[in-house]
Protein backbone atom coordinates (compact mmCIF):
# COMPACT_ATOMS: atom_id res chain seq x y z
CA UNK A 1 0.00 0.00 0.00
CA UNK A 2 2.87 2.39 0.77
CA UNK A 3 4.48 1.71 -2.61
CA UNK A 4 1.25 2.49 -4.45
CA UNK A 5 0.85 5.81 -2.61
CA UNK A 6 4.44 6.88 -3.30
CA UNK A 7 4.17 5.84 -6.95
CA UNK A 8 0.88 7.68 -7.33
CA UNK A 9 2.27 10.85 -5.68
CA UNK A 10 5.39 10.66 -7.85
CA UNK A 11 3.30 10.26 -11.02
CA UNK A 12 1.02 13.16 -10.02
CA UNK A 13 4.04 15.38 -9.33
CA UNK A 14 5.47 14.49 -12.73
CA UNK A 15 2.21 15.45 -14.44
CA UNK A 16 2.08 18.79 -12.63
CA UNK A 17 5.68 19.52 -13.56
CA UNK A 18 5.10 18.58 -17.21
CA UNK A 19 2.00 20.76 -17.49
CA UNK A 20 3.84 23.71 -15.95
CA UNK A 21 6.54 23.40 -18.58
CA UNK A 22 4.13 23.10 -21.50
CA UNK A 23 1.60 25.80 -20.56
CA UNK A 24 3.89 28.86 -21.01
CA UNK A 25 5.07 27.66 -24.41
CA UNK A 26 1.51 27.31 -25.64
CA UNK A 27 0.54 30.81 -24.52
CA UNK A 28 3.65 32.35 -26.12
CA UNK A 29 2.93 30.87 -29.53
CA UNK A 30 -0.45 32.57 -29.86
CA UNK A 31 -0.02 35.61 -32.10
CA UNK A 32 -2.45 38.52 -31.69
CA UNK A 33 -4.84 38.97 -34.59
CA UNK A 34 -4.20 42.01 -36.76
CA UNK A 35 -6.89 44.66 -36.46
CA UNK A 36 -9.59 44.83 -39.10
CA UNK A 37 -12.12 47.52 -40.04
CA UNK A 38 -15.15 47.33 -42.30
CA UNK A 39 -16.58 49.67 -44.93
CA UNK A 40 -19.92 48.91 -46.55
CA UNK A 41 -20.72 50.02 -50.09
CA UNK A 42 -24.44 50.63 -50.13
CA UNK A 43 -26.79 52.84 -52.14
CA UNK A 44 -23.80 54.28 -54.04
CA UNK A 45 -22.07 55.39 -50.83
CA UNK A 46 -19.09 54.26 -48.75
CA UNK A 47 -20.24 53.78 -45.14
CA UNK A 48 -18.54 55.16 -43.17
CA UNK A 49 -17.20 57.71 -45.64
CA UNK A 50 -14.42 58.66 -43.21
CA UNK A 51 -12.67 55.88 -41.32
CA UNK A 52 -9.94 56.29 -38.69
CA UNK A 53 -7.64 53.30 -38.04
CA UNK A 54 -4.19 52.52 -36.65
CA UNK A 55 -1.16 51.43 -38.68
CA UNK A 56 -1.40 47.75 -39.60
CA UNK A 57 -5.18 47.70 -39.89
CA UNK A 58 -6.73 45.69 -42.69
CA UNK A 59 -9.74 47.49 -44.16
CA UNK A 60 -12.36 45.35 -45.91
CA UNK A 61 -14.88 46.94 -48.27
CA UNK A 62 -18.06 44.90 -48.88
CA UNK A 63 -20.42 45.68 -51.75
CA UNK A 64 -24.11 45.59 -50.82
CA UNK A 65 -25.24 47.00 -54.18
CA UNK A 66 -26.12 44.86 -57.20
CA UNK A 67 -23.82 46.91 -59.46
CA UNK A 68 -20.03 46.88 -59.82
CA UNK A 69 -18.02 49.49 -57.90
CA UNK A 70 -14.31 50.11 -57.40
CA UNK A 71 -12.22 51.17 -54.43
CA UNK A 72 -9.55 53.29 -56.10
CA UNK A 73 -6.92 55.26 -54.16
CA UNK A 74 -6.67 59.01 -54.72
CA UNK A 75 -9.29 61.26 -56.26
CA UNK A 76 -10.80 61.04 -59.76
CA UNK A 77 -8.51 63.79 -61.03
CA UNK A 78 -5.41 62.12 -59.52
CA UNK A 79 -5.55 58.37 -58.76
CA UNK A 80 -2.47 57.35 -56.75
CA UNK A 81 -2.20 53.71 -57.82
CA UNK A 82 -1.77 52.50 -54.24
CA UNK A 83 -4.84 50.26 -54.50
CA UNK A 84 -7.61 49.64 -57.02
CA UNK A 85 -10.08 46.95 -56.03
CA UNK A 86 -13.07 45.86 -58.07
CA UNK A 87 -16.32 44.95 -56.30
CA UNK A 88 -18.27 42.79 -58.77
CA UNK A 89 -21.77 43.07 -57.35
CA UNK A 90 -23.47 42.23 -54.09
CA UNK A 91 -21.38 40.36 -51.54
CA UNK A 92 -18.00 40.93 -53.19
CA UNK A 93 -15.14 42.27 -51.08
CA UNK A 94 -11.81 44.02 -51.43
CA UNK A 95 -9.21 44.38 -48.65
CA UNK A 96 -6.13 46.53 -48.17
CA UNK A 97 -3.77 46.76 -45.17
CA UNK A 98 -2.61 50.27 -44.27
CA UNK A 99 0.95 50.04 -42.95
CA UNK A 100 1.92 53.72 -43.01
CA UNK A 101 0.38 56.71 -41.23
CA UNK A 102 -1.39 59.27 -43.40
CA UNK A 103 -4.65 60.29 -45.00
CA UNK A 104 -5.79 58.13 -47.91
CA UNK A 105 -8.66 59.41 -50.05
CA UNK A 106 -10.37 56.95 -52.39
CA UNK A 107 -13.27 56.85 -54.84
CA UNK A 108 -15.28 54.63 -57.17
CA UNK A 109 -13.93 54.91 -60.72
CA UNK A 110 -17.36 54.01 -62.16
CA UNK A 111 -19.28 56.49 -59.99
CA UNK A 112 -16.89 59.35 -59.26
CA UNK A 113 -19.24 61.05 -56.81
CA UNK A 114 -18.62 58.10 -54.46
CA UNK A 115 -15.71 59.10 -52.24
CA UNK A 116 -14.21 58.03 -48.97
CA UNK A 117 -11.18 58.55 -46.78
CA UNK A 118 -9.07 56.40 -44.48
CA UNK A 119 -7.04 58.20 -41.85
CA UNK A 120 -4.20 56.06 -40.49
CA UNK A 121 -2.67 56.97 -37.13
CA UNK A 122 0.64 55.60 -35.81
Backbone as a printed PyTorch tensor [residue, N CA C, xyz], in Angstrom:
tensor([[[  0.8220,  -1.1970,   0.0000],
         [  0.0000,   0.0000,   0.0000],
         [  0.8630,   1.2570,   0.0000]],

        [[  1.9790,   1.2410,   0.7180],
         [  2.8730,   2.3870,   0.7700],
         [  3.4990,   2.6240,  -0.5970]],

        [[  3.8870,   1.5650,  -1.2820],
         [  4.4850,   1.7090,  -2.6110],
         [  3.5060,   2.3500,  -3.5840]],

        [[  2.2610,   1.9390,  -3.5510],
         [  1.2510,   2.4910,  -4.4490],
         [  1.0760,   3.9880,  -4.2020]],

        [[  1.0420,   4.4120,  -2.9570],
         [  0.8520,   5.8120,  -2.6070],
         [  2.0310,   6.6450,  -3.0870]],

        [[  3.2560,   6.1420,  -2.8520],
         [  4.4370,   6.8770,  -3.3030],
         [  4.4870,   6.9480,  -4.8240]],

        [[  4.1690,   5.8500,  -5.4920],
         [  4.1720,   5.8380,  -6.9510],
         [  3.1180,   6.7960,  -7.4980]],

        [[  1.9590,   6.7870,  -6.8840],
         [  0.8840,   7.6780,  -7.3250],
         [  1.2730,   9.1410,  -7.1200]],

        [[  1.8370,   9.4680,  -5.9760],
         [  2.2680,  10.8450,  -5.6830],
         [  3.3670,  11.2570,  -6.6520]],

        [[  4.3140,  10.3570,  -6.9100],
         [  5.3860,  10.6640,  -7.8550],
         [  4.8590,  10.9110,  -9.2620]],

        [[  3.9030,  10.0990,  -9.6970],
         [  3.2990,  10.2620, -11.0170],
         [  2.5230,  11.5780, -11.0900]],

        [[  1.7880,  11.9070, -10.0500],
         [  1.0190,  13.1580, -10.0160],
         [  1.9550,  14.3620, -10.0670]],

        [[  3.0640,  14.2850,  -9.3300],
         [  4.0380,  15.3760,  -9.3340],
         [  4.6540,  15.5410, -10.7210]],

        [[  4.9210,  14.4450, -11.3880],
         [  5.4730,  14.4890, -12.7330],
         [  4.4930,  15.1410, -13.7020]],

        [[  3.2190,  14.8260, -13.5850],
         [  2.2050,  15.4540, -14.4390],
         [  2.1070,  16.9530, -14.2030]],

        [[  2.1390,  17.3630, -12.9690],
         [  2.0800,  18.7910, -12.6310],
         [  3.2890,  19.5120, -13.2040]],

        [[  4.4550,  18.9290, -13.0400],
         [  5.6810,  19.5230, -13.5640],
         [  5.6390,  19.6250, -15.0870]],

        [[  5.1780,  18.5840, -15.7500],
         [  5.0990,  18.5830, -17.2130],
         [  4.1170,  19.6330, -17.7070]],

        [[  2.9820,  19.7680, -17.0450],
         [  1.9970,  20.7580, -17.4940],
         [  2.4980,  22.1750, -17.2610]],

        [[  3.2790,  22.3860, -16.2080],
         [  3.8410,  23.7070, -15.9450],
         [  4.8470,  24.0910, -17.0210]],

        [[  5.5610,  23.1230, -17.5360],
         [  6.5430,  23.3980, -18.5850],
         [  5.8880,  23.6440, -19.9310]],

        [[  4.7820,  22.9960, -20.2020],
         [  4.1280,  23.1020, -21.5050],
         [  3.2480,  24.3320, -21.5890]],

        [[  2.5670,  24.7110, -20.5320],
         [  1.5990,  25.8040, -20.5640],
         [  2.1960,  27.1340, -21.0320]],

        [[  3.3540,  27.5810, -20.5230],
         [  3.8850,  28.8570, -21.0060],
         [  4.2200,  28.8280, -22.4890]],

        [[  4.7250,  27.7310, -22.9930],
         [  5.0740,  27.6570, -24.4130],
         [  3.8340,  27.8020, -25.2790]],

        [[  2.7370,  27.2160, -24.8590],
         [  1.5080,  27.3100, -25.6410],
         [  0.9880,  28.7320, -25.6620]],

        [[  1.0650,  29.4530, -24.5480],
         [  0.5440,  30.8090, -24.5210],
         [  1.4400,  31.7740, -25.2980]],

        [[  2.7400,  31.4870, -25.3870],
         [  3.6510,  32.3510, -26.1160],
         [  3.4840,  32.2140, -27.6260]],

        [[  3.0220,  31.0800, -28.0950],
         [  2.9350,  30.8710, -29.5280],
         [  1.6810,  31.4820, -30.1500]],

        [[  0.7740,  31.9790, -29.3380],
         [ -0.4480,  32.5730, -29.8590],
         [ -0.1610,  34.0030, -30.2940]],

        [[ -0.2630,  34.2710, -31.5700],
         [ -0.0180,  35.6050, -32.0990],
         [ -1.3170,  36.4180, -32.0610]],

        [[ -1.2410,  37.7020, -31.6960],
         [ -2.4470,  38.5170, -31.6870],
         [ -2.9480,  38.7350, -33.1150]],

        [[ -4.2500,  38.7570, -33.2680],
         [ -4.8390,  38.9670, -34.5900],
         [ -4.6270,  40.4210, -35.0070]],

        [[ -4.3570,  40.6380, -36.2940],
         [ -4.1990,  42.0090, -36.7560],
         [ -5.5690,  42.6700, -36.7840]],

        [[ -5.6080,  43.9770, -36.4960],
         [ -6.8940,  44.6640, -36.4610],
         [ -7.5360,  44.7260, -37.8430]],

        [[ -8.8500,  44.7640, -37.8470],
         [ -9.5900,  44.8290, -39.1030],
         [-10.7340,  45.8280, -38.9600]],

        [[-11.0120,  46.5580, -40.0180],
         [-12.1170,  47.5210, -40.0420],
         [-12.9600,  47.2510, -41.2810]],

        [[-14.2110,  47.6150, -41.2200],
         [-15.1540,  47.3290, -42.3020],
         [-15.7160,  48.6210, -42.9010]],

        [[-15.8670,  48.6120, -44.2170],
         [-16.5800,  49.6730, -44.9320],
         [-17.6230,  48.9750, -45.7960]],

        [[-18.8460,  49.4530, -45.7320],
         [-19.9230,  48.9060, -46.5460],
         [-20.1610,  49.8320, -47.7290]],

        [[-20.3540,  49.2510, -48.9020],
         [-20.7190,  50.0230, -50.0900],
         [-22.2010,  49.7580, -50.3050]],

        [[-22.9940,  50.8130, -50.0980],
         [-24.4390,  50.6320, -50.1300],
         [-25.1170,  51.9010, -50.6290]],

        [[-26.0470,  51.7160, -51.5600],
         [-26.7870,  52.8380, -52.1420],
         [-25.8380,  53.9020, -52.6960]],

        [[-24.7830,  53.4160, -53.3850],
         [-23.8010,  54.2820, -54.0400],
         [-23.0890,  55.2060, -53.0460]],

        [[-22.8050,  54.6530, -51.8530],
         [-22.0660,  55.3890, -50.8260],
         [-21.1140,  54.4360, -50.1120]],

        [[-19.9840,  54.9950, -49.6340],
         [-19.0870,  54.2650, -48.7550],
         [-19.5160,  54.5980, -47.3220]],

        [[-19.7810,  53.5610, -46.5190],
         [-20.2360,  53.7770, -45.1440],
         [-19.3430,  53.0240, -44.1760]],

        [[-18.6000,  53.7160, -43.2990],
         [-18.5370,  55.1590, -43.1710],
         [-17.6860,  55.7710, -44.2870]],

        [[-17.9630,  57.0210, -44.5900],
         [-17.2020,  57.7130, -45.6350],
         [-15.8180,  58.0980, -45.1250]],

        [[-15.7010,  58.3100, -43.8320],
         [-14.4200,  58.6570, -43.2070],
         [-14.1440,  57.6300, -42.1140]],

        [[-13.0200,  56.9450, -42.2400],
         [-12.6670,  55.8760, -41.3150],
         [-11.3030,  56.1660, -40.7090]],

        [[-11.2040,  56.0890, -39.3830],
         [ -9.9370,  56.2880, -38.6930],
         [ -9.4680,  54.9540, -38.1350]],

        [[ -8.2190,  54.5720, -38.4810],
         [ -7.6420,  53.3010, -38.0420],
         [ -6.2030,  53.5170, -37.6060]],

        [[ -5.6070,  52.4880, -37.0180],
         [ -4.1930,  52.5160, -36.6470],
         [ -3.3670,  51.7940, -37.7160]],

        [[ -2.0840,  52.1040, -37.7620],
         [ -1.1630,  51.4320, -38.6840],
         [ -1.2880,  49.9280, -38.5120]],

        [[ -1.3020,  49.2050, -39.6200],
         [ -1.3990,  47.7480, -39.5950],
         [ -2.8170,  47.2230, -39.7090]],

        [[ -3.7780,  48.1230, -39.7980],
         [ -5.1770,  47.7020, -39.8900],
         [ -5.5220,  47.2920, -41.3130]],

        [[ -6.2160,  46.1840, -41.4110],
         [ -6.7280,  45.6880, -42.6920],
         [ -8.1620,  46.2070, -42.8390]],

        [[ -8.4040,  46.9620, -43.8970],
         [ -9.7390,  47.4910, -44.1570],
         [-10.3840,  46.6320, -45.2400]],

        [[-11.6140,  46.1930, -44.9790],
         [-12.3560,  45.3520, -45.9100],
         [-13.6020,  46.1170, -46.3710]],

        [[-13.7050,  46.3140, -47.6770],
         [-14.8850,  46.9350, -48.2700],
         [-15.7980,  45.8130, -48.7690]],

        [[-17.0910,  45.8940, -48.4590],
         [-18.0610,  44.8950, -48.8820],
         [-19.1730,  45.5730, -49.6630]],

        [[-19.3970,  45.0980, -50.8750],
         [-20.4190,  45.6760, -51.7460],
         [-21.7940,  45.1040, -51.3880]],

        [[-22.7340,  45.9880, -51.0860],
         [-24.1070,  45.5860, -50.8220],
         [-25.0400,  46.0100, -51.9600]],

        [[-24.4690,  46.6130, -53.0030],
         [-25.2440,  46.9960, -54.1820],
         [-25.1670,  45.8750, -55.2170]],

        [[-26.1130,  45.8660, -56.1300],
         [-26.1180,  44.8630, -57.1970],
         [-25.1970,  45.2240, -58.3570]],

        [[-24.6790,  46.4520, -58.3670],
         [-23.8200,  46.9110, -59.4650],
         [-22.3470,  46.8450, -59.0630]],

        [[-21.4700,  46.8940, -60.0490],
         [-20.0270,  46.8820, -59.8150],
         [-19.5470,  48.2610, -59.3820]],

        [[-18.6830,  48.2720, -58.3650],
         [-18.0230,  49.4940, -57.8990],
         [-16.5260,  49.2170, -57.8610]],

        [[-15.7430,  50.2720, -57.6650],
         [-14.3140,  50.1060, -57.4040],
         [-13.9570,  50.8280, -56.1120]],

        [[-12.8260,  50.4620, -55.5630],
         [-12.2240,  51.1670, -54.4330],
         [-10.8460,  51.5600, -54.9460]],

        [[-10.7420,  52.8130, -55.4030],
         [ -9.5530,  53.2890, -56.0980],
         [ -8.8950,  54.4010, -55.2870]],

        [[ -7.6130,  54.2560, -54.9760],
         [ -6.9180,  55.2550, -54.1590],
         [ -6.7380,  56.5640, -54.9150]],

        [[ -6.8170,  57.6700, -54.1540],
         [ -6.6740,  59.0060, -54.7190],
         [ -8.0230,  59.6580, -54.9210]],

        [[ -8.0520,  60.5840, -55.8550],
         [ -9.2920,  61.2650, -56.2570],
         [ -9.4260,  61.0980, -57.7630]],

        [[-10.6310,  61.2760, -58.3150],
         [-10.8010,  61.0360, -59.7570],
         [ -9.8060,  61.7890, -60.6380]],

        [[ -9.4530,  62.9900, -60.2390],
         [ -8.5120,  63.7920, -61.0330],
         [ -7.0740,  63.2980, -60.8960]],

        [[ -6.7720,  62.5730, -59.7840],
         [ -5.4100,  62.1160, -59.5160],
         [ -5.4090,  60.7800, -58.7660]],

        [[ -5.6740,  59.6730, -59.4320],
         [ -5.5450,  58.3710, -58.7590],
         [ -4.0830,  58.1450, -58.3680]],

        [[ -3.8480,  57.5320, -57.2180],
         [ -2.4660,  57.3500, -56.7520],
         [ -1.8700,  56.0030, -57.1450]],

        [[ -2.7110,  55.0260, -57.4620],
         [ -2.2010,  53.7090, -57.8250],
         [ -1.8410,  52.8290, -56.6360]],

        [[ -2.0950,  53.2980, -55.4260],
         [ -1.7720,  52.4970, -54.2370],
         [ -2.6540,  51.2500, -54.1550]],

        [[ -3.9350,  51.4070, -54.4380],
         [ -4.8430,  50.2590, -54.4970],
         [ -5.9680,  50.5610, -55.4770]],

        [[ -6.5100,  49.5090, -56.0600],
         [ -7.6070,  49.6380, -57.0200],
         [ -8.3640,  48.3050, -57.0560]],

        [[ -9.3180,  48.1950, -56.1470],
         [-10.0760,  46.9510, -56.0340],
         [-11.3980,  47.0410, -56.7600]],

        [[-11.8040,  45.9320, -57.3360],
         [-13.0730,  45.8610, -58.0720],
         [-14.0680,  45.0500, -57.2490]],

        [[-15.2490,  45.6080, -57.0450],
         [-16.3180,  44.9450, -56.3020],
         [-17.4050,  44.5600, -57.2890]],

        [[-17.3830,  43.3060, -57.7080],
         [-18.2690,  42.7860, -58.7690],
         [-19.6530,  42.4050, -58.2500]],

        [[-20.4070,  43.3570, -57.7770],
         [-21.7730,  43.0700, -57.3520],
         [-21.8890,  42.6970, -55.8870]],

        [[-23.1180,  42.4540, -55.4850],
         [-23.4670,  42.2300, -54.0890],
         [-22.6820,  41.0700, -53.4640]],

        [[-22.1190,  41.3590, -52.2850],
         [-21.3830,  40.3560, -51.5370],
         [-19.8910,  40.3070, -51.8250]],

        [[-19.4320,  40.9610, -52.8820],
         [-18.0020,  40.9300, -53.1930],
         [-17.2350,  41.8450, -52.2320]],

        [[-15.9660,  41.5070, -52.0190],
         [-15.1430,  42.2680, -51.0850],
         [-13.7840,  42.6130, -51.6900]],

        [[-13.1780,  43.6220, -51.1120],
         [-11.8060,  44.0150, -51.4250],
         [-11.1680,  44.4210, -50.1040]],

        [[ -9.9010,  44.0490, -49.9000],
         [ -9.2110,  44.3850, -48.6520],
         [ -7.8490,  44.9890, -48.9460]],

        [[ -7.4480,  45.8990, -48.0690],
         [ -6.1320,  46.5280, -48.1680],
         [ -5.6460,  46.8030, -46.7530]],

        [[ -4.3660,  46.5040, -46.4850],
         [ -3.7740,  46.7640, -45.1730],
         [ -2.9660,  48.0510, -45.2400]],

        [[ -3.2820,  48.9650, -44.3350],
         [ -2.6110,  50.2670, -44.2740],
         [ -1.4480,  50.1670, -43.2890]],

        [[ -0.2110,  50.2060, -43.8170],
         [  0.9480,  50.0360, -42.9550],
         [  1.7910,  51.2980, -42.8040]],

        [[  1.2310,  52.4330, -43.2150],
         [  1.9210,  53.7200, -43.0100],
         [  0.9050,  54.7680, -42.5810]],

        [[  1.2880,  55.6460, -41.6360],
         [  0.3760,  56.7060, -41.2320],
         [  0.1000,  57.6620, -42.3990]],

        [[ -1.0540,  58.2870, -42.3780],
         [ -1.3900,  59.2690, -43.3980],
         [ -2.8820,  59.3110, -43.6460]],

        [[ -3.2590,  60.1570, -44.5910],
         [ -4.6540,  60.2890, -45.0040],
         [ -4.7560,  59.7630, -46.4310]],

        [[ -5.6590,  58.8100, -46.6320],
         [ -5.7910,  58.1280, -47.9070],
         [ -7.1970,  58.3190, -48.4750]],

        [[ -7.3580,  59.2760, -49.3950],
         [ -8.6600,  59.4070, -50.0530],
         [ -8.8330,  58.2900, -51.0790]],

        [[-10.0780,  57.9360, -51.3540],
         [-10.3710,  56.9460, -52.3860],
         [-11.7380,  57.2430, -52.9860]],

        [[-12.0320,  56.5920, -54.1110],
         [-13.2740,  56.8500, -54.8360],
         [-13.6590,  55.6270, -55.6480]],

        [[-14.8430,  55.6740, -56.2380],
         [-15.2810,  54.6300, -57.1680],
         [-15.0500,  55.1630, -58.5810]],

        [[-14.2580,  54.4570, -59.3640],
         [-13.9320,  54.9120, -60.7200],
         [-15.1460,  54.8870, -61.6490]],

        [[-16.1440,  54.0910, -61.3310],
         [-17.3610,  54.0130, -62.1570],
         [-18.3840,  55.0720, -61.7630]],

        [[-18.3280,  55.5150, -60.5220],
         [-19.2810,  56.4940, -59.9940],
         [-18.4710,  57.5110, -59.1820]],

        [[-17.8920,  58.4810, -59.8660],
         [-16.8890,  59.3540, -59.2620],
         [-17.4030,  60.2110, -58.1140]],

        [[-18.7140,  60.3150, -57.9640],
         [-19.2440,  61.0490, -56.8130],
         [-19.0840,  60.2470, -55.5220]],

        [[-18.8420,  58.9490, -55.6360],
         [-18.6240,  58.1000, -54.4560],
         [-17.1920,  58.2840, -53.9800]],

        [[-17.0560,  58.8420, -52.7700],
         [-15.7130,  59.1050, -52.2410],
         [-15.6520,  58.7320, -50.7660]],

        [[-14.4570,  58.3590, -50.3650],
         [-14.2150,  58.0290, -48.9680],
         [-12.8020,  58.3980, -48.5840]],

        [[-12.4940,  58.1710, -47.2970],
         [-11.1780,  58.5490, -46.7840],
         [-10.8250,  57.6360, -45.6050]],

        [[ -9.5900,  57.1590, -45.6190],
         [ -9.0690,  56.3960, -44.4800],
         [ -7.9400,  57.2080, -43.8720]],

        [[ -8.0610,  57.4690, -42.5810],
         [ -7.0370,  58.2050, -41.8490],
         [ -6.3110,  57.1880, -40.9750]],

        [[ -4.9940,  57.0700, -41.1740],
         [ -4.2000,  56.0550, -40.4880],
         [ -3.2890,  56.7430, -39.4870]],

        [[ -3.4780,  56.4060, -38.1930],
         [ -2.6660,  56.9700, -37.1250],
         [ -1.5830,  55.9650, -36.7330]],

        [[ -0.4450,  56.4950, -36.2450],
         [  0.6440,  55.5990, -35.8130],
         [  0.2360,  54.6960, -34.6570]]])
